[in-house]
Amino acid sequence: MTGSPPGAADGPGFQSLLVVRLSAMGDIIHTLPAVAALREAFPHATLGWLIDERWAELLCTLRYPRAGPRSAERPLVDRVHTVNMGQFRRSPVSFHTWQQIAVGLSELHGGEYDAAIDFQGAVRSALLARWSGAPVLYGDAQPRENAASMFYSRQVESRGRHVVEQALALARAAMQAPANSRRALMADESVPAGIEADFPLDPDAEKKISGLVGDAKFALLNPGAGWGAKQWPVERYGAVAKELAQDGIRSIVNYGPGEEELAGAVETASANAAHKIPCSIADLISLTRRASLFIGGDTGPMHLAAALRIPVVAIFGPTNPARNGPFGTRSIVLRSASSRTDHSRYAEPEQGLLEISAEEVIAAARKLLGASQ
């Protein structure tokens, strides 16, 4: 990273700063450039991050301590604090659940942070940020859940169009705000030059993935989606893989928990031109780093590929690519003019998404692969 974010020299001299972004995968990845900007602005500060246990591997490898000196296995933050939101959803009244939360909150409060920044904008994230004991809490003046704003001592009017820009604007406000300011802060969406996300380097995952894919050139296909309306048909992923095989490009299908059947359907539809690989988060980071191209919808793996500067063919339906599209990498976004932004979690693919043909995706893939050569 090069240069210093504007205003860093005149901003508050934080000795410790807590980032709160609990979930989900794509949203955490969208927050990483903002946290990298904070790290550059306050290089000697202790930087902590409160995150859902499920996603902690995005910040720290499983075998590396979650607090202490930074390294390639925990490159960005000095401390990783976790809460198990899945356990809370499954057993909200369980004594064990609340006991675990209490232990986590005690550790969090012991961090003695000068300030916290809530990048999630939800009531639960704002409450956790407040429970950290940080005397100053930054948050968006128009958070995702309006009630969250009542917990913020510094409300930021951010103007970013893309979610990455919105997060950077919130970070910029913390860099620039006078220490005694309680007014609403204004921040623009400009991205500091040279700011990039750093992901953990897991030696075990590197060894595993290297053994599976070697040095072969491949496209990474991700047929999964957060909900059915965003899921492009598996038969079309298979058709894409068959065509890329004609060009000498193998296709690897990533899948996580609960997606094996989906990945297998792509493999079958491709007449074995595609091969599925189960991936932990660490495995996925390692696999994505090696890919020549990513093809998939609006999902966490797509945002990971963009953050790692892998060319992306993004297949969009009901979500808005101007806000959630691939950021910071060469990409071609395919979206039908008939698609309208709608976050309703329908089980069936959105009609506009179905208007995107396999031939369009193949052409986009070939264009990006040709530009890479």
CORQUIZI-V530838 format. One record per residue. PSI is psi as a letter, one per 30 degrees, with the letter a starting at -180 (NA if undefined). Layout:
BEGIN
PSI
PSI
END
This chain:
BEGIN
k
l
l
k
k
k
f
e
f
g
a
k
i
k
f
k
k
k
k
j
j
e
l
a
e
e
e
e
e
f
f
e
e
e
e
e
e
e
e
e
e
i
f
f
l
k
k
l
k
k
l
k
e
e
g
f
f
f
f
k
l
e
f
k
k
g
k
a
k
l
a
f
f
i
f
e
l
f
k
j
k
l
k
i
f
e
e
e
e
e
i
f
g
k
e
e
e
e
e
e
e
e
e
e
e
e
e
e
e
f
f
h
k
e
l
k
j
j
f
e
g
l
e
e
e
e
e
e
e
e
f
f
f
k
f
k
j
k
l
k
f
i
l
e
j
e
f
e
f
f
f
k
f
j
k
k
j
l
g
k
e
l
e
e
e
e
e
e
e
e
e
e
e
e
e
f
k
k
f
g
k
g
l
k
k
k
k
l
g
k
k
k
k
g
k
l
k
k
l
k
j
j
e
e
e
e
e
e
e
e
f
e
f
b
g
k
k
l
k
j
k
j
f
l
l
e
l
e
f
g
j
k
k
e
e
e
e
e
e
e
e
e
e
e
e
f
g
g
j
l
k
k
j
k
k
a
k
g
g
e
e
e
e
e
e
e
e
e
f
f
h
g
f
k
k
k
k
k
k
l
e
e
e
e
e
e
e
e
e
f
k
f
k
k
k
a
a
i
l
e
e
e
e
e
e
e
f
g
h
k
k
k
j
k
j
k
c
f
l
j
f
f
e
g
l
k
k
g
l
k
l
k
k
k
k
k
f
f
k
k
k
j
g
k
i
k
f
k
k
k
e
e
e
f
f
j
l
e
e
e
e
e
e
e
e
e
e
e
e
e
f
f
NA
END
